[in-house]
Amino acid sequence: MDIETAARCMEALGNPKRLEIVLLLVKAGPEGLPVGDIRRHLEIPGSTLSHHLLHLVGAGVIRQDREGRVLRCHPDFDQLRGLATMLFAECCTGVAADASQAQAG
C-alpha cells in the first residue's frame, strides 16, 4: 500500500462514527450488513450515515452492493489488511541516528 492510499484510509477511519461503522462491518464478516441494519445498530440518522459511508467508500475501506432495494455494505478486508501490514511492516527494525544529532555529538 502506498502512503497516499494509507493516508486516505486513516483519514476516513479518523472519525469515531466511521470507525464504529467499520468495526461493526468487520464483526459482521464478509457478507456485510444492509445500510438499514447499520443505522439501527449504531442508532444514527440515515443522512448522517450516508455521509459517513460516502467517506468510507471513497477511501476504499468499505464497498457497497445493491441487492434489489437493499444497499449492503462490506468491509474491504484486503484494504484493511494492507493498511495494518504497512503500519507494522518495519516494526522494531530500528531507525538510523539523525544526521544533525550525529554531528552535534
Secondary structure in CASP SS format (residue, H / E / C, confidence):
PFRMAT SS
TARGET T0000
AUTHOR 0000-0000-0000
METHOD secondary structure of the structure
MODEL  1
M C 1.00
D C 1.00
I H 1.00
E H 1.00
T H 1.00
A H 1.00
A H 1.00
R H 1.00
C H 1.00
M H 1.00
E H 1.00
A H 1.00
L H 1.00
G C 1.00
N C 1.00
P H 1.00
K H 1.00
R H 1.00
L H 1.00
E H 1.00
I H 1.00
V H 1.00
L H 1.00
L H 1.00
L H 1.00
V H 1.00
K H 1.00
A H 1.00
G C 1.00
P C 1.00
E C 1.00
G C 1.00
L E 1.00
P E 1.00
V H 1.00
G H 1.00
D H 1.00
I H 1.00
R H 1.00
R H 1.00
H H 1.00
L H 1.00
E C 1.00
I C 1.00
P C 1.00
G H 1.00
S H 1.00
T H 1.00
L H 1.00
S H 1.00
H H 1.00
H H 1.00
L H 1.00
L H 1.00
H H 1.00
L H 1.00
V H 1.00
G H 1.00
A C 1.00
G C 1.00
V C 1.00
I E 1.00
R E 1.00
Q E 1.00
D E 1.00
R E 1.00
E E 1.00
G C 1.00
R C 1.00
V E 1.00
L E 1.00
R E 1.00
C E 1.00
H E 1.00
P E 1.00
D C 1.00
F H 1.00
D H 1.00
Q H 1.00
L H 1.00
R H 1.00
G H 1.00
L H 1.00
A H 1.00
T H 1.00
M H 1.00
L H 1.00
F H 1.00
A C 1.00
E C 1.00
C C 1.00
C C 1.00
T C 1.00
G C 1.00
V C 1.00
A C 1.00
A C 1.00
D C 1.00
A H 1.00
S H 1.00
Q H 1.00
A H 1.00
Q H 1.00
A H 1.00
G C 1.00
END
